Amino acid sequence: MCNNGNSESNCLAEILSVILVLQQNACVDSCLDSCDRPMLGGGPSCLVCNTRPVMIYTCGSNSVPWSMPVTKDSTATCDGGTTCSNVFRVEKIEGNCCTFRVLQDNPDPTSIYPFVATNSVFTMDLGCVCCLRCLTDTYVECL
């Protein structure tokens, strides 16, 4: 159920805050595979991870993940020919609002890293978010 303006504690805001701190202090280790596991994991293809990519589902989205354009072009929308992504990186949290960076599939098929950073960012009221899906920790260049 949606938060609908309730400014009290939001479990998703708390989880995203943990992810932000982990990304800011990325270190090599792995633990229980959940969104709020205490350290960003390394893996066979990634020695040091700096990002825990997330997918966002909004209230009333009918199980369709939130997506945003990978460009800052003000005319870009995700219902046309614009390239969009539904994978994001937590950049900042203030109260019940979170700023996300849009991650794009890596265009280099030889890269071991699945995503690249874009210059497209957005801020979302977490009261609109009803589900968060964490993907495998990874390294994203140019952050």
N, CA, C and O atoms as a GROMACS GRO file, in nm:
protein
  572
    1MET      N    1   0.084  -0.118   0.000
    1MET     CA    2   0.000   0.000   0.000
    1MET      C    3   0.088   0.123   0.000
    1MET      O    4   0.195   0.122   0.060
    2CYS      N    5   0.045   0.228  -0.066
    2CYS     CA    6   0.124   0.350  -0.077
    2CYS      C    7   0.127   0.427   0.054
    2CYS      O    8   0.037   0.416   0.137
    3ASN      N    9   0.233   0.504   0.071
    3ASN     CA   10   0.253   0.583   0.191
    3ASN      C   11   0.154   0.700   0.198
    3ASN      O   12   0.114   0.741   0.306
    4ASN      N   13   0.116   0.753   0.082
    4ASN     CA   14   0.018   0.861   0.072
    4ASN      C   15   0.045   0.978   0.165
    4ASN      O   16  -0.043   1.022   0.239
    5GLY      N   17   0.171   1.028   0.160
    5GLY     CA   18   0.202   1.148   0.236
    5GLY      C   19   0.242   1.125   0.380
    5GLY      O   20   0.274   1.221   0.450
    6ASN      N   21   0.240   1.002   0.426
    6ASN     CA   22   0.281   0.975   0.563
    6ASN      C   23   0.431   0.997   0.574
    6ASN      O   24   0.508   0.926   0.509
    7SER      N   25   0.474   1.093   0.654
    7SER     CA   26   0.616   1.128   0.664
    7SER      C   27   0.688   1.048   0.771
    7SER      O   28   0.806   1.073   0.798
    8GLU      N   29   0.619   0.951   0.832
    8GLU     CA   30   0.685   0.868   0.932
    8GLU      C   31   0.782   0.772   0.864
    8GLU      O   32   0.797   0.775   0.742
    9SER      N   33   0.846   0.691   0.940
    9SER     CA   34   0.948   0.599   0.892
    9SER      C   35   0.902   0.521   0.770
    9SER      O   36   0.788   0.475   0.763
   10ASN      N   37   0.990   0.507   0.674
   10ASN     CA   38   0.962   0.436   0.551
   10ASN      C   39   1.070   0.329   0.536
   10ASN      O   40   1.188   0.362   0.524
   11CYS      N   41   1.032   0.201   0.536
   11CYS     CA   42   1.130   0.093   0.530
   11CYS      C   43   1.214   0.100   0.404
   11CYS      O   44   1.332   0.065   0.408
   12LEU      N   45   1.157   0.143   0.293
   12LEU     CA   46   1.235   0.153   0.171
   12LEU      C   47   1.338   0.265   0.181
   12LEU      O   48   1.449   0.251   0.131
   13ALA      N   49   1.302   0.376   0.244
   13ALA     CA   50   1.398   0.484   0.264
   13ALA      C   51   1.514   0.437   0.349
   13ALA      O   52   1.629   0.472   0.324
   14GLU      N   53   1.485   0.357   0.450
   14GLU     CA   54   1.591   0.305   0.537
   14GLU      C   55   1.683   0.211   0.460
   14GLU      O   56   1.805   0.218   0.475
   15ILE      N   57   1.628   0.123   0.377
   15ILE     CA   58   1.708   0.031   0.297
   15ILE      C   59   1.792   0.108   0.197
   15ILE      O   60   1.910   0.079   0.180
   16LEU      N   61   1.733   0.206   0.130
   16LEU     CA   62   1.808   0.286   0.033
   16LEU      C   63   1.919   0.365   0.101
   16LEU      O   64   2.025   0.385   0.042
   17SER      N   65   1.896   0.410   0.224
   17SER     CA   66   2.001   0.479   0.299
   17SER      C   67   2.118   0.386   0.325
   17SER      O   68   2.234   0.426   0.314
   18VAL      N   69   2.089   0.262   0.360
   18VAL     CA   70   2.194   0.162   0.382
   18VAL      C   71   2.272   0.140   0.253
   18VAL      O   72   2.395   0.135   0.254
   19ILE      N   73   2.201   0.125   0.141
   19ILE     CA   74   2.267   0.104   0.012
   19ILE      C   75   2.358   0.222  -0.020
   19ILE      O   76   2.470   0.202  -0.068
   20LEU      N   77   2.311   0.343   0.004
   20LEU     CA   78   2.392   0.462  -0.023
   20LEU      C   79   2.521   0.460   0.058
   20LEU      O   80   2.628   0.485   0.003
   21VAL      N   81   2.513   0.432   0.186
   21VAL     CA   82   2.632   0.426   0.271
   21VAL      C   83   2.727   0.318   0.222
   21VAL      O   84   2.848   0.340   0.216
   22LEU      N   85   2.674   0.202   0.186
   22LEU     CA   86   2.758   0.094   0.136
   22LEU      C   87   2.829   0.133   0.008
   22LEU      O   88   2.948   0.104  -0.009
   23GLN      N   89   2.760   0.199  -0.080
   23GLN     CA   90   2.821   0.242  -0.205
   23GLN      C   91   2.930   0.344  -0.179
   23GLN      O   92   3.033   0.344  -0.246
   24GLN      N   93   2.908   0.432  -0.081
   24GLN     CA   94   3.008   0.533  -0.050
   24GLN      C   95   3.131   0.473   0.018
   24GLN      O   96   3.239   0.531   0.013
   25ASN      N   97   3.116   0.358   0.080
   25ASN     CA   98   3.225   0.292   0.152
   25ASN      C   99   3.246   0.151   0.099
   25ASN      O  100   3.266   0.058   0.177
   26ALA      N  101   3.241   0.134  -0.034
   26ALA     CA  102   3.249   0.002  -0.096
   26ALA      C  103   3.373  -0.073  -0.049
   26ALA      O  104   3.483  -0.020  -0.047
   27CYS      N  105   3.351  -0.199  -0.013
   27CYS     CA  106   3.462  -0.285   0.029
   27CYS      C  107   3.434  -0.427  -0.017
   27CYS      O  108   3.321  -0.462  -0.050
   28VAL      N  109   3.538  -0.509  -0.018
   28VAL     CA  110   3.526  -0.645  -0.069
   28VAL      C  111   3.483  -0.739   0.042
   28VAL      O  112   3.552  -0.752   0.144
   29ASP      N  113   3.370  -0.805   0.025
   29ASP     CA  114   3.320  -0.907   0.116
   29ASP      C  115   3.180  -0.944   0.069
   29ASP      O  116   3.119  -0.870  -0.007
   30SER      N  117   3.132  -1.056   0.111
   30SER     CA  118   2.994  -1.091   0.076
   30SER      C  119   2.926  -1.154   0.196
   30SER      O  120   2.990  -1.220   0.277
   31CYS      N  121   2.798  -1.133   0.206
   31CYS     CA  122   2.718  -1.184   0.317
   31CYS      C  123   2.585  -1.234   0.263
   31CYS      O  124   2.574  -1.268   0.145
   32LEU      N  125   2.486  -1.238   0.347
   32LEU     CA  126   2.353  -1.278   0.308
   32LEU      C  127   2.308  -1.196   0.187
   32LEU      O  128   2.324  -1.075   0.186
   33ASP      N  129   2.251  -1.260   0.088
   33ASP     CA  130   2.217  -1.195  -0.037
   33ASP      C  131   2.080  -1.126  -0.028
   33ASP      O  132   1.981  -1.176  -0.081
   34SER      N  133   2.076  -1.011   0.041
   34SER     CA  134   1.953  -0.933   0.050
   34SER      C  135   1.986  -0.787   0.024
   34SER      O  136   2.104  -0.750   0.022
   35CYS      N  137   1.885  -0.704   0.004
   35CYS     CA  138   1.908  -0.563  -0.029
   35CYS      C  139   1.988  -0.490   0.077
   35CYS      O  140   2.069  -0.404   0.044
   36ASP      N  141   1.967  -0.524   0.204
   36ASP     CA  142   2.035  -0.451   0.310
   36ASP      C  143   2.151  -0.530   0.372
   36ASP      O  144   2.186  -0.507   0.488
   37ARG      N  145   2.210  -0.624   0.296
   37ARG     CA  146   2.327  -0.694   0.346
   37ARG      C  147   2.436  -0.591   0.377
   37ARG      O  148   2.443  -0.488   0.310
   38PRO      N  149   2.520  -0.617   0.476
   38PRO     CA  150   2.604  -0.513   0.531
   38PRO      C  151   2.722  -0.466   0.446
   38PRO      O  152   2.780  -0.362   0.477
   39MET      N  153   2.759  -0.537   0.340
   39MET     CA  154   2.871  -0.492   0.258
   39MET      C  155   2.841  -0.519   0.111
   39MET      O  156   2.770  -0.613   0.077
   40LEU      N  157   2.895  -0.432   0.024
   40LEU     CA  158   2.885  -0.460  -0.118
   40LEU      C  159   2.975  -0.578  -0.148
   40LEU      O  160   3.089  -0.583  -0.102
   41GLY      N  161   2.925  -0.672  -0.223
   41GLY     CA  162   3.000  -0.794  -0.249
   41GLY      C  163   3.095  -0.783  -0.366
   41GLY      O  164   3.073  -0.705  -0.458
   42GLY      N  165   3.199  -0.862  -0.359
   42GLY     CA  166   3.287  -0.883  -0.473
   42GLY      C  167   3.244  -1.014  -0.535
   42GLY      O  168   3.161  -1.085  -0.478
   43GLY      N  169   3.295  -1.046  -0.648
   43GLY     CA  170   3.260  -1.170  -0.711
   43GLY      C  171   3.369  -1.213  -0.806
   43GLY      O  172   3.472  -1.146  -0.816
   44PRO      N  173   3.348  -1.322  -0.877
   44PRO     CA  174   3.452  -1.371  -0.967
   44PRO      C  175   3.484  -1.273  -1.079
   44PRO      O  176   3.597  -1.271  -1.129
   45SER      N  177   3.388  -1.191  -1.119
   45SER     CA  178   3.414  -1.096  -1.227
   45SER      C  179   3.427  -0.953  -1.176
   45SER      O  180   3.444  -0.861  -1.256
   46CYS      N  181   3.418  -0.932  -1.047
   46CYS     CA  182   3.421  -0.797  -0.992
   46CYS      C  183   3.493  -0.801  -0.858
   46CYS      O  184   3.440  -0.852  -0.760
   47LEU      N  185   3.615  -0.746  -0.854
   47LEU     CA  186   3.693  -0.750  -0.731
   47LEU      C  187   3.641  -0.651  -0.629
   47LEU      O  188   3.632  -0.683  -0.510
   48VAL      N  189   3.607  -0.532  -0.672
   48VAL     CA  190   3.553  -0.432  -0.581
   48VAL      C  191   3.429  -0.372  -0.645
   48VAL      O  192   3.434  -0.316  -0.754
   49CYS      N  193   3.317  -0.385  -0.575
   49CYS     CA  194   3.191  -0.331  -0.627
   49CYS      C  195   3.166  -0.194  -0.566
   49CYS      O  196   3.201  -0.170  -0.450
   50ASN      N  197   3.108  -0.104  -0.643
   50ASN     CA  198   3.075   0.029  -0.592
   50ASN      C  199   2.928   0.064  -0.608
   50ASN      O  200   2.888   0.176  -0.579
   51THR      N  201   2.848  -0.031  -0.654
   51THR     CA  202   2.706  -0.004  -0.680
   51THR      C  203   2.622  -0.127  -0.651
   51THR      O  204   2.657  -0.239  -0.687
   52ARG      N  205   2.510  -0.102  -0.584
   52ARG     CA  206   2.407  -0.205  -0.568
   52ARG      C  207   2.289  -0.158  -0.654
   52ARG      O  208   2.207  -0.081  -0.606
   53PRO      N  209   2.280  -0.204  -0.779
   53PRO     CA  210   2.173  -0.158  -0.868
   53PRO      C  211   2.036  -0.200  -0.814
   53PRO      O  212   2.020  -0.309  -0.758
   54VAL      N  213   1.939  -0.113  -0.834
   54VAL     CA  214   1.803  -0.142  -0.788
   54VAL      C  215   1.703  -0.117  -0.900
   54VAL      O  216   1.726  -0.037  -0.990
   55MET      N  217   1.593  -0.189  -0.890
   55MET     CA  218   1.475  -0.164  -0.974
   55MET      C  219   1.365  -0.118  -0.880
   55MET      O  220   1.356  -0.165  -0.767
   56ILE      N  221   1.281  -0.028  -0.927
   56ILE     CA  222   1.177   0.034  -0.845
   56ILE      C  223   1.040   0.002  -0.904
   56ILE      O  224   1.019   0.007  -1.025
   57TYR      N  225   0.948  -0.032  -0.816
   57TYR     CA  226   0.809  -0.054  -0.856
   57TYR      C  227   0.723   0.045  -0.779
   57TYR      O  228   0.730   0.052  -0.656
   58THR      N  229   0.643   0.121  -0.851
   58THR     CA  230   0.559   0.221  -0.787
   58THR      C  231   0.421   0.164  -0.758
   58THR      O  232   0.381   0.063  -0.816
   59CYS      N  233   0.350   0.230  -0.669
   59CYS     CA  234   0.214   0.189  -0.636
   59CYS      C  235   0.128   0.196  -0.762
   59CYS      O  236   0.130   0.297  -0.833
   60GLY      N  237   0.054   0.093  -0.788
   60GLY     CA  238  -0.035   0.091  -0.904
   60GLY      C  239   0.036   0.067  -1.036
   60GLY      O  240  -0.021   0.094  -1.142
   61SER      N  241   0.160   0.016  -1.033
   61SER     CA  242   0.236  -0.002  -1.156
   61SER      C  243   0.205  -0.135  -1.226
   61SER      O  244   0.258  -0.161  -1.334
   62ASN      N  245   0.121  -0.218  -1.166
   62ASN     CA  246   0.086  -0.348  -1.224
   62ASN      C  247   0.210  -0.433  -1.252
   62ASN      O  248   0.220  -0.496  -1.357
   63SER      N  249   0.303  -0.433  -1.158
   63SER     CA  250   0.425  -0.515  -1.164
   63SER      C  251   0.519  -0.475  -1.277
   63SER      O  252   0.603  -0.555  -1.318
   64VAL      N  253   0.506  -0.354  -1.327
   64VAL     CA  254   0.597  -0.303  -1.429
   64VAL      C  255   0.697  -0.211  -1.360
   64VAL      O  256   0.658  -0.115  -1.294
   65PRO      N  257   0.828  -0.238  -1.376
   65PRO     CA  258   0.926  -0.153  -1.309
   65PRO      C  259   0.928  -0.012  -1.366
   65PRO      O  260   0.902   0.011  -1.484
   66TRP      N  261   0.959   0.084  -1.277
   66TRP     CA  262   0.972   0.224  -1.314
   66TRP      C  263   1.087   0.236  -1.415
   66TRP      O  264   1.189   0.170  -1.398
   67SER      N  265   1.072   0.316  -1.518
   67SER     CA  266   1.181   0.337  -1.613
   67SER      C  267   1.196   0.485  -1.642
   67SER      O  268   1.100   0.562  -1.635
   68MET      N  269   1.318   0.523  -1.675
   68MET     CA  270   1.351   0.662  -1.705
   68MET      C  271   1.443   0.667  -1.826
   68MET      O  272   1.516   0.571  -1.852
   69PRO      N  273   1.440   0.779  -1.902
   69PRO     CA  274   1.531   0.794  -2.016
   69PRO      C  275   1.677   0.795  -1.970
   69PRO      O  276   1.707   0.837  -1.858
   70VAL      N  277   1.766   0.749  -2.055
   70VAL     CA  278   1.909   0.747  -2.022
   70VAL      C  279   1.975   0.879  -2.060
   70VAL      O  280   2.097   0.894  -2.045
   71THR      N  281   1.898   0.973  -2.108
   71THR     CA  282   1.949   1.103  -2.149
   71THR      C  283   1.881   1.213  -2.070
   71THR      O  284   1.771   1.193  -2.017
   72LYS      N  285   1.945   1.331  -2.062
   72LYS     CA  286   1.885   1.444  -1.993
   72LYS      C  287   1.798   1.529  -2.085
   72LYS      O  288   1.748   1.634  -2.044
   73ASP      N  289   1.780   1.487  -2.208
   73ASP     CA  290   1.699   1.558  -2.305
   73ASP      C  291   1.557   1.574  -2.249
   73ASP      O  292   1.491   1.475  -2.218
   74SER      N  293   1.511   1.698  -2.237
   74SER     CA  294   1.381   1.724  -2.175
   74SER      C  295   1.263   1.672  -2.256
   74SER      O  296   1.152   1.660  -2.204
   75THR      N  297   1.284   1.640  -2.382
   75THR     CA  298   1.174   1.588  -2.464
   75THR      C  299   1.170   1.436  -2.464
   75THR      O  300   1.076   1.377  -2.518
   76ALA      N  301   1.268   1.372  -2.402
   76ALA     CA  302   1.273   1.225  -2.400
   76ALA      C  303   1.167   1.168  -2.308
   76ALA      O  304   1.151   1.214  -2.194
   77THR      N  305   1.096   1.069  -2.356
   77THR     CA  306   0.998   0.996  -2.275
   77THR      C  307   1.017   0.846  -2.301
   77THR      O  308   1.077   0.807  -2.401
   78CYS      N  309   0.968   0.766  -2.211
   78CYS     CA  310   0.986   0.621  -2.225
   78CYS      C  311   0.874   0.555  -2.303
   78CYS      O  312   0.866   0.432  -2.307
   79ASP      N  313   0.788   0.633  -2.365
   79ASP     CA  314   0.679   0.573  -2.442
   79ASP      C  315   0.699   0.592  -2.593
   79ASP      O  316   0.606   0.572  -2.672
   80GLY      N  317   0.820   0.630  -2.632
   80GLY     CA  318   0.848   0.651  -2.773
   80GLY      C  319   0.976   0.580  -2.813
   80GLY      O  320   1.002   0.468  -2.768
   81GLY      N  321   1.055   0.643  -2.898
   81GLY     CA  322   1.177   0.582  -2.948
   81GLY      C  323   1.298   0.608  -2.860
   81GLY      O  324   1.409   0.572  -2.898
   82THR      N  325   1.280   0.667  -2.743
   82THR     CA  326   1.390   0.700  -2.654
   82THR      C  327   1.440   0.575  -2.582
   82THR      O  328   1.360   0.491  -2.539
   83THR      N  329   1.572   0.564  -2.568
   83THR     CA  330   1.628   0.454  -2.489
   83THR      C  331   1.605   0.483  -2.342
   83THR      O  332   1.638   0.590  -2.292
   84CYS      N  333   1.547   0.386  -2.273
   84CYS     CA  334   1.517   0.400  -2.132
   84CYS      C  335   1.576   0.283  -2.055
   84CYS      O  336   1.613   0.181  -2.113
   85SER      N  337   1.583   0.299  -1.924
   85SER     CA  338   1.634   0.193  -1.839
   85SER      C  339   1.547   0.184  -1.714
   85SER      O  340   1.485   0.282  -1.674
   86ASN      N  341   1.543   0.066  -1.654
   86ASN     CA  342   1.472   0.049  -1.528
   86ASN      C  343   1.568   0.003  -1.418
   86ASN      O  344   1.526  -0.059  -1.320
   87VAL      N  345   1.697   0.035  -1.436
   87VAL     CA  346   1.798   0.002  -1.336
   87VAL      C  347   1.863   0.132  -1.291
   87VAL      O  348   1.903   0.215  -1.373
   88PHE      N  349   1.873   0.147  -1.157
   88PHE     CA  350   1.918   0.274  -1.101
   88PHE      C  351   2.022   0.254  -0.991
   88PHE      O  352   2.037   0.146  -0.935
   89ARG      N  353   2.094   0.364  -0.962
   89ARG     CA  354   2.190   0.367  -0.853
   89ARG      C  355   2.147   0.476  -0.756
   89ARG      O  356   2.114   0.587  -0.798
   90VAL      N  357   2.146   0.446  -0.626
   90VAL     CA  358   2.113   0.545  -0.524
   90VAL      C  359   2.225   0.649  -0.520
   90VAL      O  360   2.342   0.613  -0.509
   91GLU      N  361   2.190   0.776  -0.528
   91GLU     CA  362   2.289   0.883  -0.523
   91GLU      C  363   2.278   0.969  -0.397
   91GLU      O  364   2.379   1.013  -0.342
   92LYS      N  365   2.154   0.993  -0.351
   92LYS     CA  366   2.136   1.082  -0.235
   92LYS      C  367   1.999   1.055  -0.175
   92LYS      O  368   1.903   1.023  -0.245
   93ILE      N  369   1.991   1.068  -0.041
   93ILE     CA  370   1.862   1.056   0.027
   93ILE      C  371   1.846   1.176   0.120
   93ILE      O  372   1.936   1.208   0.197
   94GLU      N  373   1.732   1.240   0.111
   94GLU     CA  374   1.695   1.351   0.198
   94GLU      C  375   1.553   1.327   0.245
   94GLU      O  376   1.459   1.336   0.167
   95GLY      N  377   1.540   1.295   0.373
   95GLY     CA  378   1.407   1.265   0.426
   95GLY      C  379   1.347   1.147   0.355
   95GLY      O  380   1.406   1.039   0.353
   96ASN      N  381   1.230   1.166   0.295
   96ASN     CA  382   1.160   1.059   0.226
   96ASN      C  383   1.179   1.066   0.075
   96ASN      O  384   1.105   1.004   0.000
   97CYS      N  385   1.280   1.144   0.030
   97CYS     CA  386   1.308   1.156  -0.113
   97CYS      C  387   1.444   1.096  -0.144
   97CYS      O  388   1.538   1.110  -0.065
   98CYS      N  389   1.454   1.031  -0.256
   98CYS     CA  390   1.579   0.967  -0.298
   98CYS      C  391   1.612   1.012  -0.440
   98CYS      O  392   1.525   1.015  -0.527
   99THR      N  393   1.738   1.048  -0.462
   99THR     CA  394   1.787   1.080  -0.595
   99THR      C  395   1.858   0.958  -0.651
   99THR      O  396   1.945   0.900  -0.587
  100PHE      N  397   1.818   0.919  -0.771
  100PHE     CA  398   1.872   0.802  -0.838
  100PHE      C  399   1.945   0.843  -0.966
  100PHE      O  400   1.904   0.938  -1.032
  101ARG      N  401   2.050   0.770  -1.000
  101ARG     CA  402   2.117   0.783  -1.129
  101ARG      C  403   2.068   0.668  -1.217
  101ARG      O  404   2.060   0.554  -1.172
  102VAL      N  405   2.035   0.699  -1.342
  102VAL     CA  406   1.992   0.597  -1.436
  102VAL      C  407   2.116   0.522  -1.485
  102VAL      O  408   2.213   0.584  -1.530
  103LEU      N  409   2.111   0.390  -1.477
  103LEU     CA  410   2.218   0.305  -1.530
  103LEU      C  411   2.171   0.247  -1.662
  103LEU      O  412   2.053   0.214  -1.679
  104GLN      N  413   2.262   0.234  -1.756
  104GLN     CA  414   2.230   0.182  -1.888
  104GLN      C  415   2.306   0.052  -1.909
  104GLN      O  416   2.417   0.035  -1.858
  105ASP      N  417   2.247  -0.040  -1.985
  105ASP     CA  418   2.319  -0.162  -2.021
  105ASP      C  419   2.450  -0.124  -2.087
  105ASP      O  420   2.455  -0.032  -2.169
  106ASN      N  421   2.557  -0.194  -2.051
  106ASN     CA  422   2.689  -0.166  -2.106
  106ASN      C  423   2.689  -0.201  -2.255
  106ASN      O  424   2.660  -0.315  -2.292
  107PRO      N  425   2.721  -0.103  -2.342
  107PRO     CA  426   2.721  -0.130  -2.486
  107PRO      C  427   2.841  -0.214  -2.532
  107PRO      O  428   2.843  -0.263  -2.644
  108ASP      N  429   2.942  -0.230  -2.445
  108ASP     CA  430   3.062  -0.307  -2.478
  108ASP      C  431   3.038  -0.454  -2.444
  108ASP      O  432   3.037  -0.491  -2.327
  109PRO      N  433   3.020  -0.539  -2.545
  109PRO     CA  434   2.990  -0.680  -2.518
  109PRO      C  435   3.107  -0.756  -2.455
  109PRO      O  436   3.087  -0.866  -2.404
  110THR      N  437   3.227  -0.699  -2.458
  110THR     CA  438   3.343  -0.766  -2.399
  110THR      C  439   3.365  -0.726  -2.253
  110THR      O  440   3.450  -0.784  -2.185
  111SER      N  441   3.289  -0.629  -2.204
  111SER     CA  442   3.306  -0.582  -2.067
  111SER      C  443   3.250  -0.682  -1.967
  111SER      O  444   3.149  -0.748  -1.993
  112ILE      N  445   3.315  -0.692  -1.852
  112ILE     CA  446   3.262  -0.778  -1.746
  112ILE      C  447   3.160  -0.705  -1.661
  112ILE      O  448   3.093  -0.765  -1.576
  113TYR      N  449   3.146  -0.574  -1.683
  113TYR     CA  450   3.052  -0.493  -1.605
  113TYR      C  451   2.922  -0.476  -1.682
  113TYR      O  452   2.924  -0.434  -1.797
  114PRO      N  453   2.807  -0.507  -1.619
  114PRO     CA  454   2.680  -0.506  -1.692
  114PRO      C  455   2.622  -0.367  -1.720
  114PRO      O  456   2.540  -0.352  -1.811
  115PHE      N  457   2.663  -0.265  -1.642
  115PHE     CA  458   2.601  -0.132  -1.656
  115PHE      C  459   2.706  -0.023  -1.669
  115PHE      O  460   2.820  -0.038  -1.626
  116VAL      N  461   2.663   0.088  -1.730
  116VAL     CA  462   2.742   0.210  -1.733
  116VAL      C  463   2.657   0.322  -1.676
  116VAL      O  464   2.534   0.319  -1.684
  117ALA      N  465   2.723   0.420  -1.616
  117ALA     CA  466   2.653   0.534  -1.559
  117ALA      C  467   2.609   0.629  -1.670
  117ALA      O  468   2.678   0.643  -1.771
  118THR      N  469   2.495   0.693  -1.651
  118THR     CA  470   2.451   0.798  -1.742
  118THR      C  471   2.455   0.929  -1.664
  118THR      O  472   2.480   0.929  -1.543
  119ASN      N  473   2.431   1.040  -1.731
  119ASN     CA  474   2.422   1.168  -1.661
  119ASN      C  475   2.277   1.203  -1.630
  119ASN      O  476   2.246   1.316  -1.593
  120SER      N  477   2.189   1.106  -1.645
  120SER     CA  478   2.047   1.125  -1.618
  120SER      C  479   2.017   1.086  -1.472
  120SER      O  480   2.044   0.973  -1.430
  121VAL      N  481   1.962   1.180  -1.397
  121VAL     CA  482   1.926   1.156  -1.257
  121VAL      C  483   1.783   1.204  -1.234
  121VAL      O  484   1.733   1.289  -1.307
  122PHE      N  485   1.719   1.150  -1.132
  122PHE     CA  486   1.585   1.194  -1.095
  122PHE      C  487   1.567   1.175  -0.946
  122PHE      O  488   1.636   1.094  -0.884
  123THR      N  489   1.474   1.249  -0.889
  123THR     CA  490   1.442   1.238  -0.746
  123THR      C  491   1.299   1.190  -0.733
  123THR      O  492   1.209   1.238  -0.801
  124MET      N  493   1.281   1.093  -0.644
  124MET     CA  494   1.149   1.031  -0.628
  124MET      C  495   1.107   1.035  -0.482
  124MET      O  496   1.189   1.012  -0.392
  125ASP      N  497   0.980   1.066  -0.458
  125ASP     CA  498   0.922   1.056  -0.324
  125ASP      C  499   0.902   0.908  -0.296
  125ASP      O  500   0.831   0.839  -0.369
  126LEU      N  501   0.966   0.859  -0.191
  126LEU     CA  502   0.960   0.716  -0.162
  126LEU      C  503   0.823   0.671  -0.115
  126LEU      O  504   0.798   0.550  -0.105
  127GLY      N  505   0.734   0.764  -0.087
  127GLY     CA  506   0.596   0.728  -0.056
  127GLY      C  507   0.525   0.671  -0.177
  127GLY      O  508   0.420   0.607  -0.164
  128CYS      N  509   0.581   0.693  -0.296
  128CYS     CA  510   0.523   0.639  -0.420
  128CYS      C  511   0.577   0.501  -0.454
  128CYS      O  512   0.527   0.436  -0.545
  129VAL      N  513   0.678   0.456  -0.380
  129VAL     CA  514   0.742   0.328  -0.410
  129VAL      C  515   0.683   0.220  -0.322
  129VAL      O  516   0.671   0.237  -0.200
  130CYS      N  517   0.645   0.108  -0.385
  130CYS     CA  518   0.589  -0.001  -0.305
  130CYS      C  519   0.678  -0.123  -0.305
  130CYS      O  520   0.659  -0.213  -0.223
  131CYS      N  521   0.777  -0.129  -0.396
  131CYS     CA  522   0.864  -0.246  -0.400
  131CYS      C  523   1.000  -0.206  -0.455
  131CYS      O  524   1.011  -0.120  -0.542
  132LEU      N  525   1.101  -0.270  -0.402
  132LEU     CA  526   1.239  -0.245  -0.442
  132LEU      C  527   1.303  -0.380  -0.472
  132LEU      O  528   1.294  -0.473  -0.392
  133ARG      N  529   1.366  -0.391  -0.587
  133ARG     CA  530   1.437  -0.515  -0.623
  133ARG      C  531   1.585  -0.483  -0.638
  133ARG      O  532   1.623  -0.398  -0.719
  134CYS      N  533   1.668  -0.551  -0.561
  134CYS     CA  534   1.812  -0.532  -0.570
  134CYS      C  535   1.871  -0.632  -0.667
  134CYS      O  536   1.834  -0.749  -0.667
  135LEU      N  537   1.963  -0.585  -0.749
  135LEU     CA  538   2.034  -0.670  -0.843
  135LEU      C  539   2.173  -0.699  -0.787
  135LEU      O  540   2.210  -0.646  -0.683
  136THR      N  541   2.248  -0.782  -0.855
  136THR     CA  542   2.381  -0.820  -0.810
  136THR      C  543   2.473  -0.699  -0.803
  136THR      O  544   2.478  -0.619  -0.897
  137ASP      N  545   2.546  -0.686  -0.690
  137ASP     CA  546   2.642  -0.578  -0.676
  137ASP      C  547   2.740  -0.579  -0.792
  137ASP      O  548   2.777  -0.685  -0.842
  138THR      N  549   2.782  -0.460  -0.836
  138THR     CA  550   2.870  -0.449  -0.950
  138THR      C  551   2.957  -0.326  -0.938
  138THR      O  552   2.940  -0.245  -0.847
  139TYR      N  553   3.048  -0.312  -1.030
  139TYR     CA  554   3.130  -0.193  -1.042
  139TYR      C  555   3.078  -0.113  -1.159
  139TYR      O  556   3.057  -0.168  -1.267
  140VAL      N  557   3.057   0.016  -1.140
  140VAL     CA  558   3.014   0.105  -1.247
  140VAL      C  559   3.121   0.212  -1.262
  140VAL      O  560   3.152   0.284  -1.167
  141GLU      N  561   3.177   0.223  -1.381
  141GLU     CA  562   3.282   0.322  -1.406
  141GLU      C  563   3.226   0.463  -1.413
  141GLU      O  564   3.106   0.483  -1.434
  142CYS      N  565   3.313   0.559  -1.395
  142CYS     CA  566   3.283   0.703  -1.412
  142CYS      C  567   3.181   0.755  -1.312
  142CYS      O  568   3.095   0.836  -1.347
  143LEU      N  569   3.190   0.711  -1.189
  143LEU     CA  570   3.102   0.763  -1.084
  143LEU      C  571   3.177   0.860  -0.998
  143LEU      O  572   3.121   0.916  -0.904
   0.00000   0.00000   0.00000
